[in-house]
């Protein structure tokens, strides 16, 4: 096993599509940048030489753990055949933040929600409610997310200008937890038991 492989994989998996810079990862592991670069090169070669589903990608010294491109068809097939009939609370919250704050990064969404949002973002991308719109010009160049045309069609909007102003909501539009019912949850079917389990794992 490659030195620090477990630690590297754990960090990259947790950070999801935001990834981490070589410098920050080296600081966390307590090793020199040049030594870490060599370890990451060995890890990349390890992934490419084995039949597993993971690969290591990097852009301007920001590293991410991803699935291999050759498995994209089976992932698309799964999501097209196993989409739940409703969105979880986590997905609804994330979608609301993207709609009103776009373009927005996962880290910014996490800060607003107070929990990790990688799972909710993946669900919304798979459901074609949101999409990647570019990268923010800051350290690490994190992915920016925005809503899609399908999002507008789903909610019967011609443009984002038709989103209700936050100040237009009254007390009757808050749910029992004090959250704004931004996306008209009365239109959503009841959340399934499977969705509740997904939601719980997303808050870890």
DAVEN-V138336 format. One record per pair of residues at least 12 apart in sequence whose ideal C-beta (glycine too) atoms are under 8 Angstrom apart, sorted by the first residue. I is the first residue (numbers start at 1). J is the second residue. Records with the same first field share a line. If there is no record, write none. Layout:
# DAVEN-V138336
I=J + J
This chain:
# DAVEN-V138336
2=39 + 42 + 43 + 46
3=39
4=29 + 31 + 36 + 39
5=39 + 43 + 46
7=29
8=25 + 29 + 39 + 40 + 43
9=65
11=25 + 28
12=56 + 63 + 64 + 65
13=65
14=116
15=64
16=64 + 106 + 116 + 118 + 121
17=64 + 106 + 118 + 121 + 143
18=64 + 105 + 106 + 107 + 140 + 142 + 143
19=58 + 59 + 62 + 63 + 64 + 140 + 142
20=62 + 63 + 140
21=61 + 62 + 63 + 139 + 140
22=36 + 37 + 40 + 58 + 61 + 62 + 63
23=61
25=63
40=56 + 58 + 63
43=56
44=56
47=68
53=67 + 68 + 71
54=66 + 67 + 68
55=67 + 68
59=141
60=141
62=140 + 141
79=126 + 127
83=126 + 127
84=192 + 194 + 195 + 198
85=189 + 192
86=188 + 189 + 190 + 191 + 192 + 195
87=123 + 124 + 127 + 188 + 191 + 195
88=120 + 123 + 191 + 195 + 196 + 198 + 199 + 202
89=191 + 199
90=113 + 115 + 117 + 119 + 120 + 198 + 199 + 202 + 203
91=120 + 123 + 124 + 127 + 199
92=182 + 183 + 185 + 188
93=113 + 120 + 179
94=109 + 113 + 117 + 120 + 121 + 124
95=120 + 124 + 129 + 130 + 147 + 151 + 183
96=180 + 182 + 183
97=109 + 112 + 113
98=124 + 130 + 145 + 146 + 147
99=147 + 151 + 160 + 163 + 182 + 183
100=163 + 166 + 182
102=133 + 144 + 145 + 146 + 147 + 160
103=133 + 134 + 136 + 144 + 145 + 146
104=144 + 145 + 146
105=136 + 142 + 143 + 144 + 145
106=118 + 121 + 142 + 143 + 145
107=142
109=121 + 145
115=202 + 203 + 204
116=202 + 203 + 204
117=202
118=202
119=198 + 201 + 202
120=202
121=145
123=198
128=148 + 150 + 151
129=147 + 148 + 150 + 151 + 154
130=145 + 146 + 147 + 148 + 151
131=145 + 146 + 147 + 148
132=144 + 145
133=145 + 146
147=160
155=183 + 184
164=182
166=180
169=181 + 182
